[in-house]
Amino acid sequence: MISELIGQRVRESMLGIGRVLARLGLSANGLTVLGLLLNVAVALVIAADHPRWGGVFLLLASAFDMLDGAVARATNTISKFGGFLDSTLDRYSEVVVFGGVLIYLVGTGDAKVGAILIFVATTGALLISYARARAEAAGYPAAVGLVARPERVVLLAISLIVGQPLWALWFLAVATHLTAAIRIIHVYRLAQADTIDHQPPPRTTRSSVASQPDRQ
């Protein structure tokens, strides 16, 4: 995924900002909660029939979402709970933005199709995250596929800015479930290879030794 390829460089460049925010007394977990509140505000803007402004603010909110990790790394306060909180609130943020888009579409001629697409895309987005979480809990990396959250956010934001949210919803309805399927297949292959690697060698019995021809 594109976000995985550039993520490391972006995280390194954000360390300086993280240090500044830490000096201002902002904590990583506090910024995580603030990021959720910003996405709620984005959803309200979209629902209030301002999709273009909502798209712009969505891009800004997604950029803000990187700050909690930057502060955690800058202050060496990375924790398991912090990662858990960030991942959980990210799911809330994504769902609430989709909810804002749904409310906006209800007032248009695309209400029925939009509602179906949002349901399918939201389900796919949640399954992508769940598949990765379960894979990593089982000891397998699963950052593969087409659309991680950064790609989903950018696609939705651009479609809102140009006034065509259905374009992104059609794409996400397919791409999210395809990404989840890719992760399932990826983990299946890793699990199969792991099973083969840990199979015990075949046991040699007396009868099999006796049946072997004398090669001396």
C-alpha positions in Angstrom: 0.0 0.0 0.0 1.2 3.5 -0.8 0.7 4.7 2.8 3.0 1.9 4.1 5.7 2.9 1.6 5.8 6.5 2.6 4.7 6.2 6.2 8.2 5.8 7.7 9.5 8.9 6.1 6.5 10.9 7.2 6.8 9.7 10.8 10.5 10.7 10.8 9.6 14.2 9.6 6.9 14.6 12.2 9.3 14.1 15.2 10.2 17.7 15.3 6.5 18.7 15.5 6.0 16.1 18.1 8.7 17.6 20.3 7.1 21.0 20.0 3.7 19.8 21.0 5.1 17.8 23.9 6.7 21.0 25.2 3.3 22.6 25.1 2.0 19.9 27.5 0.0 17.9 24.9 0.0 14.2 25.4 -0.3 11.5 22.7 -3.6 10.1 24.1 -5.0 13.6 24.4 -4.3 14.3 20.8 -5.9 10.9 19.8 -9.1 12.0 21.5 -8.9 15.4 19.9 -8.5 13.8 16.5 -11.8 11.9 17.0 -13.5 15.2 18.0 -12.2 16.8 14.8 -13.6 14.0 12.7 -17.0 14.5 14.5 -16.8 18.1 13.5 -16.0 17.1 9.9 -19.0 14.8 9.9 -21.3 17.6 11.1 -20.0 20.0 8.3 -20.7 17.3 5.7 -24.1 16.6 7.2 -25.0 20.3 7.2 -24.8 20.2 3.3 -21.3 21.5 3.0 -19.5 18.5 1.4 -16.7 20.5 -0.2 -15.7 22.2 3.0 -16.1 18.8 4.7 -13.6 17.3 2.3 -11.1 20.0 3.0 -11.5 19.6 6.7 -11.2 15.8 6.4 -7.8 16.2 4.8 -6.7 18.5 7.6 -8.1 16.1 10.3 -6.3 13.2 8.7 -3.0 15.1 8.8 -3.7 16.0 12.5 -4.2 12.2 13.1 -0.4 11.7 12.7 0.5 14.0 15.6 -0.4 11.6 18.5 2.2 9.1 17.2 4.7 11.9 16.7 4.3 13.0 20.3 4.6 9.5 21.6 7.8 8.8 19.7 9.3 12.2 20.6 8.6 11.7 24.3 9.4 8.0 24.3 5.9 7.3 25.7 4.8 4.7 23.2 2.5 2.2 25.0 0.3 -0.7 24.2 -2.7 1.2 25.5 -1.9 4.2 23.3 -1.8 2.0 20.2 -5.0 0.3 21.2 -6.7 3.7 21.9 -5.5 5.1 18.6 -6.7 2.2 16.6 -10.1 2.1 18.3 -10.8 5.8 17.9 -9.6 5.7 14.3 -12.5 3.2 13.7 -14.9 5.6 15.4 -13.6 8.5 13.3 -14.1 6.6 10.0 -17.6 5.5 10.9 -18.7 8.9 12.0 -17.5 10.5 8.8 -19.3 7.9 6.8 -22.3 8.8 8.9 -22.0 12.5 8.0 -21.9 11.5 4.3 -25.0 9.4 4.7 -26.9 12.2 6.3 -25.8 14.5 3.4 -26.9 12.0 0.8 -30.3 11.4 2.4 -31.2 14.9 1.1 -30.2 14.1 -2.5 -31.5 12.0 -5.3 -28.8 9.4 -4.5 -30.1 8.6 -1.1 -30.9 4.9 -1.7 -27.7 4.0 -3.7 -25.6 6.1 -1.3 -26.9 4.4 1.8 -26.2 0.9 0.3 -22.7 2.0 -0.8 -21.9 3.5 2.6 -23.1 0.3 4.4 -20.9 -1.9 2.2 -17.9 0.5 2.3 -18.1 0.9 6.1 -18.3 -2.9 6.6 -15.3 -3.4 4.4 -13.3 -0.7 6.1 -13.9 -2.3 9.5 -13.1 -5.8 8.2 -9.7 -4.5 6.9 -8.8 -3.3 10.4 -10.2 -6.4 12.1 -8.3 -8.8 9.7 -5.0 -7.0 10.4 -5.6 -7.0 14.2 -6.5 -10.7 14.2 -3.5 -11.6 12.0 -1.1 -9.7 14.2 -2.6 -11.3 17.3 -1.8 -14.7 15.7 1.8 -13.5 14.9 1.5 -12.7 11.2 2.0 -9.3 9.6 -0.9 -8.2 7.4 -0.2 -4.7 6.2 -1.1 -5.7 2.6 -3.9 -4.8 0.2 -5.1 -1.8 -1.7 -6.7 0.7 0.6 -5.6 1.3 4.2 -7.2 4.1 6.1 -5.0 6.9 4.7 -6.0 6.0 1.1 -9.6 5.7 2.1 -9.6 9.1 3.7 -7.9 10.8 0.8 -10.2 9.2 -1.8 -13.3 10.2 0.1 -12.0 13.8 0.8 -11.2 14.4 -2.9 -14.6 13.1 -4.0 -16.3 15.4 -1.6 -14.3 18.4 -2.7 -15.2 17.8 -6.4 -18.8 17.2 -5.4 -19.0 13.5 -6.4 -19.0 11.4 -3.2 -20.5 8.5 -5.0 -17.3 8.1 -7.0 -15.3 7.2 -3.9 -18.1 5.2 -2.4 -18.4 2.9 -5.4 -14.6 2.4 -5.4 -14.4 1.9 -1.7 -17.4 -0.6 -1.6 -15.3 -2.8 -3.9 -11.7 -2.1 -2.8 -12.3 -2.4 0.9 -13.6 -6.0 0.6 -10.9 -6.8 -1.9 -8.3 -5.6 0.5 -9.9 -7.7 3.3 -9.8 -10.8 1.0 -6.2 -10.1 0.1 -5.3 -10.1 3.8 -7.2 -13.3 4.4 -5.3 -15.0 1.6 -2.0 -13.5 2.7 -2.4 -14.9 6.3 -3.6 -18.2 5.0 -0.4 -18.6 3.0 1.7 -17.6 5.9 -0.1 -20.0 8.2 0.3 -22.8 5.6 4.0 -22.2 5.3 4.3 -22.0 9.1 2.6 -25.4 9.4 4.9 -27.0 6.9 8.0 -25.6 8.6 6.9 -27.0 11.9 5.9 -30.5 10.8 8.0 -33.2 12.5 10.2 -35.4 10.3 8.7 -38.8 9.2 9.4 -41.5 11.7 11.4 -44.5 10.6 9.9 -47.8 11.7 11.6 -51.2 11.9 9.5 -52.6 9.1 10.5 -49.8 6.8 14.1 -50.3 7.6 13.9 -54.0 7.0 12.1 -53.5 3.7 15.0 -51.2 2.4 17.4 -53.0 0.0 20.9 -53.8 1.1 23.1 -51.2 -0.6 26.4 -52.3 1.0 
